[in-house]
Amino acid sequence: MVGAGPTGLFLACELALAGVDVAVVEREAVPSGQSRGGGVNQRSAEVLAMRGLLDAVTERAVPRESVGGHFAFLPVPLDARPWRTRYPDGIMIPQDRLEQILETRLRELGVRVRRSTELVGLVQDSDGVEATVSDGRVRGRYLVACDGGHSAVRKLVGADFPGQAGTMAAVSADIELASAGETVPRTVGHISTMMRPGGGYWMMLHPLDGEGGRVAGYRAVFGGPPQAALPRTAPVTADEVAAALTAVHGPDTVLARLRWGTRFSDAHRQLAQYRHGRVLFAGDAAHIHLPIGGQGLNLGLQDAMNLGWKLAGVVAGRSPEALLDTYHDERHPVAARVLATVRAQRVIAFPSPEADDVRGLREIVMDMARLPDGNEYLAGLMSGLAIRYDLGDPDPLVGARMIDLALGTQDGVTTVSALLRAGRGLLLDLDAPLAPVHEVAWGVDRIPARVVGSPVGTDVGAARVLVRPDGYVGWVGREPHERPDAALARCFAGSAQEAPALLG
Ligand SMILES: Cc1cc2nc3c(=O)[nH]c(=O)nc-3n(C[C@H](O)[C@H](O)[C@H](O)COP(=O)(O)OP(=O)(O)OC[C@H]3O[C@@H](n4cnc5c(N)ncnc54)[C@H](O)[C@@H]3O)c2cc1C
C-alpha cells in the first residue's frame, strides 16, 4: 500500500481485518494535521458503521445542526431520509481527525504505517510487485496506489489520466480569528448560510473546533481576483486570508492565526483503468476534481471498501484474480458520475453565481430541488446512497446498498451493519426458523433472522438476501426456496460461471 491518507489507511484496515499481511509506506514523517476533507457523507457514515468505526468518528465530529445537504451551495436543503439511512445528515469531521481514527484502528489490527518512506520506483512480474522505497525495497503480491492526486505510482506505470486542467483557483485555510464580525457563522448550519460574496470574493466560513460553545478554529474556503492571479504553488499567506476575510465579513473580522492553507483548482481527471496488472489505484490517485460537495474523501473510502474484500479474497486464494477487474467495473462509473456532478455544480456555484446566464439555471435547479422527487434524487446523488452497481441482475435491490435493518437472530437483536463488522459476507434468511450461523462458502455466513422495526423500516422485500462484505446486495431470493449459488459465484469469483452446489 502506498500512501497513508484516508483511502490507504482504510484499505489497509480492510485487508488487515481479512488477515492479509499488509505493508503501508508513507512519504511524510508525521500526519499532515490538515483538515482538507470536511466530513463523511451519509454512505460513508454507513460504511464506517459497518466496521465499528462510527462511534469514534461521531465522538470527534464537529457539532452541526440537522439542516440537510446541498447541491452547488443552493439554499434548498436536501433530505436524505427517503433513502432509509440512519445518518441523514452525514458527519462533519475534519480529515486529519478521521485519519487519526483510522491509523489507530490499523495499529489495533497489528499494522504500523512505515513513515518517512517514499516510493520511488516499481517493477511488476508474474508473481508480484517490487517497490523501491527511500530505505530499500518492499515486495508484495499486489501494490495499491493510494498516493493521492499527484500519484507517483500513476507516473511510474505510465497510466492514462485523461481530463482537463483547472480554470479557477481558490484557497482552503484553517484559521483562528481574533474577532468575528456579525456575519461570521457561530454554528454549522446549512452550507448556503455559510457562503457569502463580498468585495469581489466568495467565501465559505464555518466553525471547525472549540470547546464549551467557544469557537477556536474556522475553515475558510475562498476565491477572488488575487487567487486567480497567483500560481498554484504560491504559499498561502496570512495577509491574503486577512484581505479576503475583511472583504467578505468586514473590518470587525480579524485574523489571529493561519494554521495552514492550500490552493486548489477545478482540474478534473480520472484514470482510464484502475487496474494495471498487479497495481491497483484508489482514491485521489484514481480521480481528482474540485472539492465541492464533499465527495473526494468519500469516494476514496468507498473505493477502499469495494477493493478490500476482493483483494483479500484473491490473496487468500478463495477468489480468482478476475474478481479484481470488477473493482474497476464498479467504481470507475461511480467516480465518473461524481466528476460530472461536480462540474455541473461548479457551473452553478462559481465563479460568478450572479451572472445572468447562471441565474436562470440556479432558479430551475432550486425549483426542482423543492419537488419531493427532485429533492430525493439530488439527496441520493450527493449522499452516495443512490449508488447501484451493475451486477447483471435487473432486480432493483441487487447492486444497491443493503438497508441497515434491525434483525432478530438466535443470538438476539442486532443490525445488518453490526453483522458486517467482521468484513464477511452475509446470506440473510428472513423466512426460515432461527438457527445458529454457519459459513456457506467464500467467507459468507448464513444467518437466519427476522426483520424487526427500526428507524429505517421493517422490510426489505425479499425472503433471502446475499449481502457482500461491502454492504451491497449481491442477490435476492423472493421465495425462501430460491438458491444463491450462481450469484455467490458471480460476486466472489467475478463471473456467473456454473457454481458448485454450495448450500446443500
Ligand atoms: C482544499 C481541499 C478541500 C477538500 N475538501 C473536501 C471535502 O470537504 N470533502 C471531501 O470529501 N473531500 C475533500 N477534499 C478532498 C480530499 O481531501 C481528498 O479526496 C482525500 O484526501 C483523498 O484521500 P487519499 O487517501 O486518496 O489521498 P491523500 O489524502 O492525498 O493521501 C495520499 C497520501 O500518499 C502519500 N504519498 C504520496 N506520494 C507518496 C509516495 N511516493 N510514497 C509514499 N507516500 C506517498 C501522501 O503523503 C499522502 O499521505 C478536499 C481537498 C482539498 C485539497
The ligand as a MOL file (V3000), in Angstrom:
LIG
                    3D

  0  0  0     0  0            999 V3000
M  V30 BEGIN CTAB
M  V30 COUNTS 53 58 0 0 0
M  V30 BEGIN ATOM
M  V30 1 C -8.6810 22.1690 -0.0820 0
M  V30 2 C -9.3410 20.8340 -0.1220 0
M  V30 3 C -10.5940 20.6780 0.4340 0
M  V30 4 C -11.2160 19.4330 0.3800 0
M  V30 5 N -12.4590 19.3010 0.9210 0
M  V30 6 C -13.0710 18.0970 0.8620 0
M  V30 7 C -14.3440 17.8980 1.4690 0
M  V30 8 O -14.9060 18.7940 2.0660 0
M  V30 9 N -14.8960 16.6570 1.4050 0
M  V30 10 C -14.2670 15.6090 0.7720 0
M  V30 11 O -14.8370 14.5090 0.7130 0
M  V30 12 N -13.0630 15.7840 0.2070 0
M  V30 13 C -12.4510 16.9900 0.2390 0
M  V30 14 N -11.2300 17.1490 -0.3070 0
M  V30 15 C -10.6390 16.0180 -0.9820 0
M  V30 16 C -9.9350 15.0870 -0.0170 0
M  V30 17 O -9.0270 15.7960 0.7780 0
M  V30 18 C -9.2240 14.0250 -0.8380 0
M  V30 19 O -10.1360 13.4550 -1.7370 0
M  V30 20 C -8.6340 12.9500 0.0560 0
M  V30 21 O -7.5200 13.4330 0.7640 0
M  V30 22 C -8.1660 11.7530 -0.7750 0
M  V30 23 O -7.5840 10.8230 0.0730 0
M  V30 24 P -6.4530 9.8500 -0.4670 0
M  V30 25 O -6.0910 9.0000 0.7000 0
M  V30 26 O -6.9100 9.2090 -1.7160 0
M  V30 27 O -5.2410 10.7990 -0.8700 0
M  V30 28 P -4.3810 11.7690 0.0630 0
M  V30 29 O -5.1700 12.2450 1.2070 0
M  V30 30 O -3.7780 12.7750 -0.8440 0
M  V30 31 O -3.2410 10.8340 0.6470 0
M  V30 32 C -2.1620 10.4030 -0.1470 0
M  V30 33 C -1.0190 10.0270 0.7760 0
M  V30 34 O 0.0270 9.4320 -0.0010 0
M  V30 35 C 1.2670 9.9460 0.4310 0
M  V30 36 N 2.2070 9.8210 -0.6930 0
M  V30 37 C 2.1850 10.4940 -1.8620 0
M  V30 38 N 3.1700 10.0850 -2.6600 0
M  V30 39 C 3.8410 9.1170 -1.9980 0
M  V30 40 C 4.9640 8.2980 -2.3200 0
M  V30 41 N 5.6040 8.3940 -3.4980 0
M  V30 42 N 5.3900 7.4100 -1.4020 0
M  V30 43 C 4.7530 7.2930 -0.1990 0
M  V30 44 N 3.6870 8.0400 0.1480 0
M  V30 45 C 3.2340 8.9390 -0.7470 0
M  V30 46 C 0.9610 11.3720 0.8080 0
M  V30 47 O 1.9420 11.9030 1.6860 0
M  V30 48 C -0.4110 11.2350 1.4680 0
M  V30 49 O -0.3130 10.9880 2.8450 0
M  V30 50 C -10.5780 18.3550 -0.2500 0
M  V30 51 C -9.3080 18.5240 -0.7960 0
M  V30 52 C -8.6880 19.7470 -0.7400 0
M  V30 53 C -7.3100 19.9120 -1.3180 0
M  V30 END ATOM
M  V30 BEGIN BOND
M  V30 1 1 1 2
M  V30 2 1 2 3
M  V30 3 2 2 52
M  V30 4 2 3 4
M  V30 5 1 4 5
M  V30 6 1 4 50
M  V30 7 2 5 6
M  V30 8 1 6 7
M  V30 9 1 6 13
M  V30 10 2 7 8
M  V30 11 1 7 9
M  V30 12 1 9 10
M  V30 13 2 10 11
M  V30 14 1 10 12
M  V30 15 2 12 13
M  V30 16 1 13 14
M  V30 17 1 14 15
M  V30 18 1 14 50
M  V30 19 1 15 16
M  V30 20 1 16 17
M  V30 21 1 16 18
M  V30 22 1 18 19
M  V30 23 1 18 20
M  V30 24 1 20 21
M  V30 25 1 20 22
M  V30 26 1 22 23
M  V30 27 1 23 24
M  V30 28 2 24 25
M  V30 29 1 24 26
M  V30 30 1 24 27
M  V30 31 1 27 28
M  V30 32 2 28 29
M  V30 33 1 28 30
M  V30 34 1 28 31
M  V30 35 1 31 32
M  V30 36 1 32 33
M  V30 37 1 33 34
M  V30 38 1 33 48
M  V30 39 1 34 35
M  V30 40 1 35 36
M  V30 41 1 35 46
M  V30 42 1 36 37
M  V30 43 1 36 45
M  V30 44 2 37 38
M  V30 45 1 38 39
M  V30 46 1 39 40
M  V30 47 2 39 45
M  V30 48 1 40 41
M  V30 49 2 40 42
M  V30 50 1 42 43
M  V30 51 2 43 44
M  V30 52 1 44 45
M  V30 53 1 46 47
M  V30 54 1 46 48
M  V30 55 1 48 49
M  V30 56 2 50 51
M  V30 57 1 51 52
M  V30 58 1 52 53
M  V30 END BOND
M  V30 END CTAB
M  END
